[in-house]
Amino acid sequence: MQEKQFFFIIILNYLLTRSYKMNEERLSKVIANAGVASRRGAEELIFDGKVTVNGTITLVPQTKVNPEKDKITVEGEPVSRASNTIYILLNKPKGYVCSCSREFDSKIILDLLPEIKTRIFPVGRLDKATTGLILLTNDGNFANKAIHPRSNIEKEYLASTNMFLTDTHLKQISRGVTIDGKKVVPVKVQKVRKNKVKIIVKEGKKHEVRLMIKSAGLKTQSLKRIRIGGLSLGNLPEGQYKKVSRDFLDAIFN
């Protein structure tokens, strides 16, 4: 009788352990799926020591966790799976930081969406001085796909410069620049007015468009993103946003 009970306990422990492990996922993926940040953003939060698992700070994004069993927090807030996905297209004004965390008295992009109570995050970034199209969501899988280099998505910018553009300027911009040891070349450079130029890129490197313009001896007076893949900003007023469907956003992959 005792042998049967002992055998039963062993089998039960095995099944419970197997069930726990079958539900395990990477910590960064769990955070992204909860709508806290993109996969890359989740990794940054983990590296910065802002994530705990069962009360212990965890610094490794690949840590296996069970979202149904483990207690996970980000900056002290508990993490739970996003119940409903939300997708927002925003025309970002100048002066706002594409971040969910406020530093000092900086204006952050979420200040433009006070009616949205669901926790969302920006898909990629625009620098503080750049305006235009930015997407926000709580769908970590979509965000990860959209910003991953393998998606090869075009981003189109409209820039105004401090001087009239010459053919020499355009040729120099077209040559690209080296950022972090890698050569970055625009897909297309097109003059649209005396001092306005459209630049299409795919790399997504920090300040790449501004650096391309600077390489031609010019200064960027304004910079606006007007398209991501097959998705255009259209006539959405600056500072305004609209909710869209996932099917609508899939145009960026076309």
VEXGU-694902 format. One record per residue (C-alpha): y, x, z; residue in one letter; residue number from 0; chain. Coordinates in nm, 3 decimals. Example, Ala and Ser with C-alpha at 12.3 -4.5 7.8 and 13.67 -1.06 7.14 Angstrom:
# residues 2
@py: -0.450 px: 1.230 pz: 0.780 rodren: A drenpa: 0 roro: A
@py: -0.106 px: 1.367 pz: 0.714 rodren: S drenpa: 1 roro: A
This chain:
# residues 254
@py: 0.000 px: 0.000 pz: 0.000 rodren: M drenpa: 0 roro: A
@py: 0.241 px: 0.278 pz: 0.094 rodren: Q drenpa: 1 roro: A
@py: 0.156 px: 0.463 pz: -0.227 rodren: E drenpa: 2 roro: A
@py: 0.244 px: 0.152 pz: -0.432 rodren: K drenpa: 3 roro: A
@py: 0.577 px: 0.114 pz: -0.249 rodren: Q drenpa: 4 roro: A
@py: 0.657 px: 0.481 pz: -0.301 rodren: F drenpa: 5 roro: A
@py: 0.571 px: 0.453 pz: -0.671 rodren: F drenpa: 6 roro: A
@py: 0.786 px: 0.139 pz: -0.702 rodren: F drenpa: 7 roro: A
@py: 1.086 px: 0.317 pz: -0.543 rodren: I drenpa: 8 roro: A
@py: 1.051 px: 0.609 pz: -0.784 rodren: I drenpa: 9 roro: A
@py: 1.039 px: 0.376 pz: -1.085 rodren: I drenpa: 10 roro: A
@py: 1.339 px: 0.176 pz: -0.957 rodren: L drenpa: 11 roro: A
@py: 1.547 px: 0.491 pz: -0.903 rodren: N drenpa: 12 roro: A
@py: 1.455 px: 0.610 pz: -1.251 rodren: Y drenpa: 13 roro: A
@py: 1.562 px: 0.281 pz: -1.410 rodren: L drenpa: 14 roro: A
@py: 1.889 px: 0.270 pz: -1.216 rodren: L drenpa: 15 roro: A
@py: 1.970 px: 0.630 pz: -1.307 rodren: T drenpa: 16 roro: A
@py: 1.883 px: 0.568 pz: -1.672 rodren: R drenpa: 17 roro: A
@py: 2.099 px: 0.255 pz: -1.680 rodren: S drenpa: 18 roro: A
@py: 2.392 px: 0.445 pz: -1.528 rodren: Y drenpa: 19 roro: A
@py: 2.362 px: 0.728 pz: -1.779 rodren: K drenpa: 20 roro: A
@py: 2.326 px: 0.491 pz: -2.075 rodren: M drenpa: 21 roro: A
@py: 2.668 px: 0.348 pz: -1.987 rodren: N drenpa: 22 roro: A
@py: 2.830 px: 0.689 pz: -1.953 rodren: E drenpa: 23 roro: A
@py: 3.116 px: 0.785 pz: -2.184 rodren: E drenpa: 24 roro: A
@py: 3.360 px: 1.072 pz: -2.214 rodren: R drenpa: 25 roro: A
@py: 3.648 px: 1.035 pz: -1.969 rodren: L drenpa: 26 roro: A
@py: 3.912 px: 1.075 pz: -2.242 rodren: S drenpa: 27 roro: A
@py: 3.746 px: 0.800 pz: -2.447 rodren: K drenpa: 28 roro: A
@py: 3.737 px: 0.561 pz: -2.151 rodren: V drenpa: 29 roro: A
@py: 4.109 px: 0.615 pz: -2.087 rodren: I drenpa: 30 roro: A
@py: 4.190 px: 0.562 pz: -2.455 rodren: A drenpa: 31 roro: A
@py: 3.979 px: 0.246 pz: -2.474 rodren: N drenpa: 32 roro: A
@py: 4.166 px: 0.112 pz: -2.172 rodren: A drenpa: 33 roro: A
@py: 4.490 px: 0.131 pz: -2.368 rodren: G drenpa: 34 roro: A
@py: 4.650 px: 0.395 pz: -2.148 rodren: V drenpa: 35 roro: A
@py: 4.699 px: 0.651 pz: -2.426 rodren: A drenpa: 36 roro: A
@py: 4.555 px: 0.777 pz: -2.751 rodren: S drenpa: 37 roro: A
@py: 4.252 px: 1.007 pz: -2.726 rodren: R drenpa: 38 roro: A
@py: 4.480 px: 1.310 pz: -2.757 rodren: R drenpa: 39 roro: A
@py: 4.725 px: 1.163 pz: -2.507 rodren: G drenpa: 40 roro: A
@py: 4.439 px: 1.095 pz: -2.266 rodren: A drenpa: 41 roro: A
@py: 4.334 px: 1.459 pz: -2.288 rodren: E drenpa: 42 roro: A
@py: 4.689 px: 1.569 pz: -2.204 rodren: E drenpa: 43 roro: A
@py: 4.693 px: 1.340 pz: -1.900 rodren: L drenpa: 44 roro: A
@py: 4.364 px: 1.491 pz: -1.783 rodren: I drenpa: 45 roro: A
@py: 4.480 px: 1.850 pz: -1.837 rodren: F drenpa: 46 roro: A
@py: 4.799 px: 1.771 pz: -1.643 rodren: D drenpa: 47 roro: A
@py: 4.594 px: 1.665 pz: -1.339 rodren: G drenpa: 48 roro: A
@py: 4.705 px: 1.302 pz: -1.356 rodren: K drenpa: 49 roro: A
@py: 4.352 px: 1.156 pz: -1.369 rodren: V drenpa: 50 roro: A
@py: 4.108 px: 1.106 pz: -1.083 rodren: T drenpa: 51 roro: A
@py: 3.745 px: 0.997 pz: -1.084 rodren: V drenpa: 52 roro: A
@py: 3.624 px: 0.852 pz: -0.756 rodren: N drenpa: 53 roro: A
@py: 3.921 px: 1.006 pz: -0.578 rodren: G drenpa: 54 roro: A
@py: 3.884 px: 1.356 pz: -0.722 rodren: T drenpa: 55 roro: A
@py: 4.121 px: 1.507 pz: -0.979 rodren: I drenpa: 56 roro: A
@py: 3.928 px: 1.578 pz: -1.298 rodren: T drenpa: 57 roro: A
@py: 4.058 px: 1.832 pz: -1.550 rodren: L drenpa: 58 roro: A
@py: 3.782 px: 1.813 pz: -1.814 rodren: V drenpa: 59 roro: A
@py: 3.819 px: 1.543 pz: -2.085 rodren: P drenpa: 60 roro: A
@py: 3.447 px: 1.567 pz: -2.169 rodren: Q drenpa: 61 roro: A
@py: 3.345 px: 1.462 pz: -1.818 rodren: T drenpa: 62 roro: A
@py: 3.086 px: 1.183 pz: -1.838 rodren: K drenpa: 63 roro: A
@py: 3.179 px: 0.869 pz: -1.645 rodren: V drenpa: 64 roro: A
@py: 3.052 px: 0.515 pz: -1.616 rodren: N drenpa: 65 roro: A
@py: 3.352 px: 0.282 pz: -1.661 rodren: P drenpa: 66 roro: A
@py: 3.161 px: 0.000 pz: -1.491 rodren: E drenpa: 67 roro: A
@py: 3.078 px: 0.203 pz: -1.180 rodren: K drenpa: 68 roro: A
@py: 3.324 px: 0.490 pz: -1.141 rodren: D drenpa: 69 roro: A
@py: 3.676 px: 0.439 pz: -1.004 rodren: K drenpa: 70 roro: A
@py: 3.916 px: 0.599 pz: -1.252 rodren: I drenpa: 71 roro: A
@py: 4.292 px: 0.623 pz: -1.201 rodren: T drenpa: 72 roro: A
@py: 4.578 px: 0.757 pz: -1.413 rodren: V drenpa: 73 roro: A
@py: 4.891 px: 0.851 pz: -1.221 rodren: E drenpa: 74 roro: A
@py: 4.758 px: 0.645 pz: -0.932 rodren: G drenpa: 75 roro: A
@py: 4.700 px: 0.330 pz: -1.138 rodren: E drenpa: 76 roro: A
@py: 4.342 px: 0.203 pz: -1.178 rodren: P drenpa: 77 roro: A
@py: 4.198 px: 0.205 pz: -1.528 rodren: V drenpa: 78 roro: A
@py: 4.015 px: -0.097 pz: -1.668 rodren: S drenpa: 79 roro: A
@py: 3.907 px: -0.188 pz: -2.018 rodren: R drenpa: 80 roro: A
@py: 4.175 px: -0.350 pz: -2.234 rodren: A drenpa: 81 roro: A
@py: 4.082 px: -0.718 pz: -2.263 rodren: S drenpa: 82 roro: A
@py: 4.295 px: -0.795 pz: -2.569 rodren: N drenpa: 83 roro: A
@py: 4.421 px: -0.549 pz: -2.825 rodren: T drenpa: 84 roro: A
@py: 4.786 px: -0.558 pz: -2.927 rodren: I drenpa: 85 roro: A
@py: 4.960 px: -0.391 pz: -3.219 rodren: Y drenpa: 86 roro: A
@py: 5.336 px: -0.349 pz: -3.252 rodren: I drenpa: 87 roro: A
@py: 5.556 px: -0.217 pz: -3.531 rodren: L drenpa: 88 roro: A
@py: 5.892 px: -0.089 pz: -3.402 rodren: L drenpa: 89 roro: A
@py: 6.206 px: 0.045 pz: -3.569 rodren: N drenpa: 90 roro: A
@py: 6.295 px: 0.317 pz: -3.318 rodren: K drenpa: 91 roro: A
@py: 6.665 px: 0.391 pz: -3.263 rodren: P drenpa: 92 roro: A
@py: 6.806 px: 0.736 pz: -3.195 rodren: K drenpa: 93 roro: A
@py: 6.805 px: 0.855 pz: -2.835 rodren: G drenpa: 94 roro: A
@py: 6.468 px: 0.719 pz: -2.722 rodren: Y drenpa: 95 roro: A
@py: 6.172 px: 0.936 pz: -2.624 rodren: V drenpa: 96 roro: A
@py: 5.826 px: 0.840 pz: -2.754 rodren: C drenpa: 97 roro: A
@py: 5.664 px: 0.853 pz: -2.412 rodren: S drenpa: 98 roro: A
@py: 5.529 px: 0.614 pz: -2.151 rodren: C drenpa: 99 roro: A
@py: 5.652 px: 0.836 pz: -1.867 rodren: S drenpa: 100 roro: A
@py: 6.019 px: 0.866 pz: -1.778 rodren: R drenpa: 101 roro: A
@py: 6.170 px: 1.201 pz: -1.692 rodren: E drenpa: 102 roro: A
@py: 6.496 px: 1.187 pz: -1.499 rodren: F drenpa: 103 roro: A
@py: 6.720 px: 0.924 pz: -1.662 rodren: D drenpa: 104 roro: A
@py: 6.581 px: 0.948 pz: -2.016 rodren: S drenpa: 105 roro: A
@py: 6.541 px: 0.635 pz: -2.226 rodren: K drenpa: 106 roro: A
@py: 6.180 px: 0.579 pz: -2.329 rodren: I drenpa: 107 roro: A
@py: 6.043 px: 0.375 pz: -2.615 rodren: I drenpa: 108 roro: A
@py: 5.894 px: 0.113 pz: -2.381 rodren: L drenpa: 109 roro: A
@py: 6.248 px: 0.018 pz: -2.273 rodren: D drenpa: 110 roro: A
@py: 6.277 px: -0.154 pz: -2.611 rodren: L drenpa: 111 roro: A
@py: 5.983 px: -0.385 pz: -2.535 rodren: L drenpa: 112 roro: A
@py: 6.058 px: -0.546 pz: -2.196 rodren: P drenpa: 113 roro: A
@py: 5.871 px: -0.864 pz: -2.290 rodren: E drenpa: 114 roro: A
@py: 5.544 px: -0.677 pz: -2.347 rodren: I drenpa: 115 roro: A
@py: 5.355 px: -0.674 pz: -2.017 rodren: K drenpa: 116 roro: A
@py: 5.035 px: -0.521 pz: -2.156 rodren: T drenpa: 117 roro: A
@py: 5.007 px: -0.145 pz: -2.112 rodren: R drenpa: 118 roro: A
@py: 5.063 px: 0.011 pz: -2.455 rodren: I drenpa: 119 roro: A
@py: 5.143 px: 0.356 pz: -2.593 rodren: F drenpa: 120 roro: A
@py: 5.294 px: 0.500 pz: -2.913 rodren: P drenpa: 121 roro: A
@py: 5.066 px: 0.609 pz: -3.196 rodren: V drenpa: 122 roro: A
@py: 5.194 px: 0.959 pz: -3.264 rodren: G drenpa: 123 roro: A
@py: 5.555 px: 1.051 pz: -3.197 rodren: R drenpa: 124 roro: A
@py: 5.905 px: 1.068 pz: -3.335 rodren: L drenpa: 125 roro: A
@py: 6.145 px: 1.311 pz: -3.172 rodren: D drenpa: 126 roro: A
@py: 6.440 px: 1.180 pz: -2.973 rodren: K drenpa: 127 roro: A
@py: 6.690 px: 1.214 pz: -3.258 rodren: A drenpa: 128 roro: A
@py: 6.465 px: 1.063 pz: -3.527 rodren: T drenpa: 129 roro: A
@py: 6.468 px: 0.691 pz: -3.604 rodren: T drenpa: 130 roro: A
@py: 6.238 px: 0.456 pz: -3.790 rodren: G drenpa: 131 roro: A
@py: 5.880 px: 0.339 pz: -3.803 rodren: L drenpa: 132 roro: A
@py: 5.660 px: 0.388 pz: -3.497 rodren: I drenpa: 133 roro: A
@py: 5.345 px: 0.198 pz: -3.401 rodren: L drenpa: 134 roro: A
@py: 5.239 px: 0.104 pz: -3.048 rodren: L drenpa: 135 roro: A
@py: 4.907 px: -0.031 pz: -2.929 rodren: T drenpa: 136 roro: A
@py: 4.649 px: -0.039 pz: -2.651 rodren: N drenpa: 137 roro: A
@py: 4.368 px: 0.026 pz: -2.900 rodren: D drenpa: 138 roro: A
@py: 4.266 px: 0.386 pz: -2.840 rodren: G drenpa: 139 roro: A
@py: 4.012 px: 0.393 pz: -3.123 rodren: N drenpa: 140 roro: A
@py: 4.268 px: 0.279 pz: -3.378 rodren: F drenpa: 141 roro: A
@py: 4.527 px: 0.527 pz: -3.249 rodren: A drenpa: 142 roro: A
@py: 4.280 px: 0.814 pz: -3.261 rodren: N drenpa: 143 roro: A
@py: 4.183 px: 0.732 pz: -3.619 rodren: K drenpa: 144 roro: A
@py: 4.547 px: 0.693 pz: -3.727 rodren: A drenpa: 145 roro: A
@py: 4.661 px: 1.033 pz: -3.595 rodren: I drenpa: 146 roro: A
@py: 4.347 px: 1.231 pz: -3.678 rodren: H drenpa: 147 roro: A
@py: 4.403 px: 1.490 pz: -3.955 rodren: P drenpa: 148 roro: A
@py: 4.091 px: 1.367 pz: -4.136 rodren: R drenpa: 149 roro: A
@py: 4.267 px: 1.036 pz: -4.208 rodren: S drenpa: 150 roro: A
@py: 4.505 px: 1.231 pz: -4.434 rodren: N drenpa: 151 roro: A
@py: 4.783 px: 0.974 pz: -4.395 rodren: I drenpa: 152 roro: A
@py: 5.119 px: 1.023 pz: -4.565 rodren: E drenpa: 153 roro: A
@py: 5.443 px: 0.989 pz: -4.367 rodren: K drenpa: 154 roro: A
@py: 5.763 px: 0.936 pz: -4.562 rodren: E drenpa: 155 roro: A
@py: 6.105 px: 1.031 pz: -4.426 rodren: Y drenpa: 156 roro: A
@py: 6.460 px: 0.975 pz: -4.545 rodren: L drenpa: 157 roro: A
@py: 6.695 px: 1.255 pz: -4.442 rodren: A drenpa: 158 roro: A
@py: 7.067 px: 1.309 pz: -4.483 rodren: S drenpa: 159 roro: A
@py: 7.203 px: 1.664 pz: -4.487 rodren: T drenpa: 160 roro: A
@py: 7.537 px: 1.831 pz: -4.421 rodren: N drenpa: 161 roro: A
@py: 7.577 px: 1.945 pz: -4.783 rodren: M drenpa: 162 roro: A
@py: 7.523 px: 1.809 pz: -5.132 rodren: F drenpa: 163 roro: A
@py: 7.169 px: 1.886 pz: -5.243 rodren: L drenpa: 164 roro: A
@py: 7.110 px: 2.126 pz: -5.531 rodren: T drenpa: 165 roro: A
@py: 6.794 px: 2.204 pz: -5.724 rodren: D drenpa: 166 roro: A
@py: 6.773 px: 2.528 pz: -5.528 rodren: T drenpa: 167 roro: A
@py: 6.772 px: 2.334 pz: -5.201 rodren: H drenpa: 168 roro: A
@py: 6.497 px: 2.102 pz: -5.325 rodren: L drenpa: 169 roro: A
@py: 6.281 px: 2.391 pz: -5.446 rodren: K drenpa: 170 roro: A
@py: 6.312 px: 2.568 pz: -5.112 rodren: Q drenpa: 171 roro: A
@py: 6.220 px: 2.254 pz: -4.917 rodren: I drenpa: 172 roro: A
@py: 5.920 px: 2.207 pz: -5.149 rodren: S drenpa: 173 roro: A
@py: 5.792 px: 2.554 pz: -5.059 rodren: R drenpa: 174 roro: A
@py: 5.731 px: 2.436 pz: -4.704 rodren: G drenpa: 175 roro: A
@py: 5.739 px: 2.633 pz: -4.380 rodren: V drenpa: 176 roro: A
@py: 5.499 px: 2.811 pz: -4.147 rodren: T drenpa: 177 roro: A
@py: 5.444 px: 2.638 pz: -3.813 rodren: I drenpa: 178 roro: A
@py: 5.217 px: 2.786 pz: -3.546 rodren: D drenpa: 179 roro: A
@py: 5.077 px: 3.027 pz: -3.803 rodren: G drenpa: 180 roro: A
@py: 4.991 px: 2.755 pz: -4.055 rodren: K drenpa: 181 roro: A
@py: 5.166 px: 2.692 pz: -4.385 rodren: K drenpa: 182 roro: A
@py: 5.291 px: 2.334 pz: -4.408 rodren: V drenpa: 183 roro: A
@py: 5.394 px: 2.209 pz: -4.752 rodren: V drenpa: 184 roro: A
@py: 5.538 px: 1.863 pz: -4.827 rodren: P drenpa: 185 roro: A
@py: 5.351 px: 1.629 pz: -5.061 rodren: V drenpa: 186 roro: A
@py: 5.672 px: 1.531 pz: -5.238 rodren: K drenpa: 187 roro: A
@py: 6.046 px: 1.603 pz: -5.221 rodren: V drenpa: 188 roro: A
@py: 6.284 px: 1.368 pz: -5.401 rodren: Q drenpa: 189 roro: A
@py: 6.663 px: 1.361 pz: -5.407 rodren: K drenpa: 190 roro: A
@py: 6.790 px: 1.003 pz: -5.377 rodren: V drenpa: 191 roro: A
@py: 7.165 px: 1.061 pz: -5.330 rodren: R drenpa: 192 roro: A
@py: 7.406 px: 1.352 pz: -5.320 rodren: K drenpa: 193 roro: A
@py: 7.307 px: 1.445 pz: -4.965 rodren: N drenpa: 194 roro: A
@py: 6.997 px: 1.230 pz: -4.909 rodren: K drenpa: 195 roro: A
@py: 6.638 px: 1.331 pz: -4.972 rodren: V drenpa: 196 roro: A
@py: 6.296 px: 1.170 pz: -4.931 rodren: K drenpa: 197 roro: A
@py: 6.027 px: 1.399 pz: -4.796 rodren: I drenpa: 198 roro: A
@py: 5.659 px: 1.302 pz: -4.776 rodren: I drenpa: 199 roro: A
@py: 5.427 px: 1.498 pz: -4.546 rodren: V drenpa: 200 roro: A
@py: 5.073 px: 1.469 pz: -4.416 rodren: K drenpa: 201 roro: A
@py: 5.039 px: 1.739 pz: -4.152 rodren: E drenpa: 202 roro: A
@py: 5.223 px: 1.576 pz: -3.862 rodren: G drenpa: 203 roro: A
@py: 5.347 px: 1.906 pz: -3.718 rodren: K drenpa: 204 roro: A
@py: 5.629 px: 1.897 pz: -3.465 rodren: K drenpa: 205 roro: A
@py: 5.975 px: 1.898 pz: -3.629 rodren: H drenpa: 206 roro: A
@py: 5.818 px: 1.989 pz: -3.966 rodren: E drenpa: 207 roro: A
@py: 6.067 px: 1.790 pz: -4.178 rodren: V drenpa: 208 roro: A
@py: 6.367 px: 1.928 pz: -3.991 rodren: R drenpa: 209 roro: A
@py: 6.231 px: 2.281 pz: -4.026 rodren: L drenpa: 210 roro: A
@py: 6.179 px: 2.233 pz: -4.401 rodren: M drenpa: 211 roro: A
@py: 6.540 px: 2.125 pz: -4.438 rodren: I drenpa: 212 roro: A
@py: 6.658 px: 2.415 pz: -4.222 rodren: K drenpa: 213 roro: A
@py: 6.463 px: 2.659 pz: -4.440 rodren: S drenpa: 214 roro: A
@py: 6.689 px: 2.559 pz: -4.730 rodren: A drenpa: 215 roro: A
@py: 7.000 px: 2.652 pz: -4.532 rodren: G drenpa: 216 roro: A
@py: 7.084 px: 2.290 pz: -4.453 rodren: L drenpa: 217 roro: A
@py: 7.138 px: 2.089 pz: -4.136 rodren: K drenpa: 218 roro: A
@py: 6.975 px: 1.752 pz: -4.077 rodren: T drenpa: 219 roro: A
@py: 7.239 px: 1.493 pz: -3.997 rodren: Q drenpa: 220 roro: A
@py: 6.997 px: 1.203 pz: -3.970 rodren: S drenpa: 221 roro: A
@py: 6.623 px: 1.154 pz: -4.012 rodren: L drenpa: 222 roro: A
@py: 6.437 px: 0.826 pz: -4.047 rodren: K drenpa: 223 roro: A
@py: 6.067 px: 0.756 pz: -4.100 rodren: R drenpa: 224 roro: A
@py: 6.032 px: 0.474 pz: -4.349 rodren: I drenpa: 225 roro: A
@py: 5.659 px: 0.470 pz: -4.424 rodren: R drenpa: 226 roro: A
@py: 5.319 px: 0.554 pz: -4.274 rodren: I drenpa: 227 roro: A
@py: 5.042 px: 0.542 pz: -4.534 rodren: G drenpa: 228 roro: A
@py: 5.061 px: 0.204 pz: -4.706 rodren: G drenpa: 229 roro: A
@py: 5.275 px: 0.054 pz: -4.428 rodren: L drenpa: 230 roro: A
@py: 5.653 px: 0.044 pz: -4.484 rodren: S drenpa: 231 roro: A
@py: 5.932 px: -0.023 pz: -4.235 rodren: L drenpa: 232 roro: A
@py: 6.092 px: -0.278 pz: -4.464 rodren: G drenpa: 233 roro: A
@py: 6.405 px: -0.455 pz: -4.340 rodren: N drenpa: 234 roro: A
@py: 6.314 px: -0.463 pz: -3.970 rodren: L drenpa: 235 roro: A
@py: 6.644 px: -0.408 pz: -3.781 rodren: P drenpa: 236 roro: A
@py: 6.683 px: -0.094 pz: -3.572 rodren: E drenpa: 237 roro: A
@py: 6.571 px: -0.146 pz: -3.214 rodren: G drenpa: 238 roro: A
@py: 6.363 px: -0.451 pz: -3.308 rodren: Q drenpa: 239 roro: A
@py: 5.987 px: -0.490 pz: -3.319 rodren: Y drenpa: 240 roro: A
@py: 5.722 px: -0.731 pz: -3.436 rodren: K drenpa: 241 roro: A
@py: 5.361 px: -0.791 pz: -3.340 rodren: K drenpa: 242 roro: A
@py: 5.114 px: -0.746 pz: -3.622 rodren: V drenpa: 243 roro: A
@py: 4.740 px: -0.784 pz: -3.671 rodren: S drenpa: 244 roro: A
@py: 4.486 px: -0.503 pz: -3.696 rodren: R drenpa: 245 roro: A
@py: 4.418 px: -0.610 pz: -4.055 rodren: D drenpa: 246 roro: A
@py: 4.790 px: -0.569 pz: -4.129 rodren: F drenpa: 247 roro: A
@py: 4.795 px: -0.221 pz: -3.976 rodren: L drenpa: 248 roro: A
@py: 4.490 px: -0.111 pz: -4.173 rodren: D drenpa: 249 roro: A
@py: 4.734 px: -0.073 pz: -4.465 rodren: A drenpa: 250 roro: A
@py: 4.821 px: 0.271 pz: -4.328 rodren: I drenpa: 251 roro: A
@py: 4.479 px: 0.392 pz: -4.440 rodren: F drenpa: 252 roro: A
@py: 4.537 px: 0.275 pz: -4.799 rodren: N drenpa: 253 roro: A
